[in-house]
């Protein structure tokens, strides 16, 4: 069982991800805006962070870079519709550990 932070503004997708991960026994904290995600990372410890790229108020790469600059070590998965190799480079250079493009299959 892992404690996971999900930062995703698509509420329908968010619900699907939460249901799937909770079904596997994980504890999920979900927020829908970038600044809310960064605030959670400042105050709570997570074993995994799932970040959308395009979020209201602050992008996923901005959140990840700020988290890493403050010493954050939790694995970060970028989950985004941005599929270009340059976008993947930006996400990984911001400190993400992996990059998954939408749409995706839960087996991925």
Secondary structure, 3 states (H helix, E strand, C coil): CCEEEEECCCHHHHHHHHHHHHHCCCEEEEECEHHHHHHHHHHCCCCEEEECCCCECCCHHHHHHHHHHCCCCCEEEEEECCCCHHHHHHHHHCCCCEEEECCCCCCC
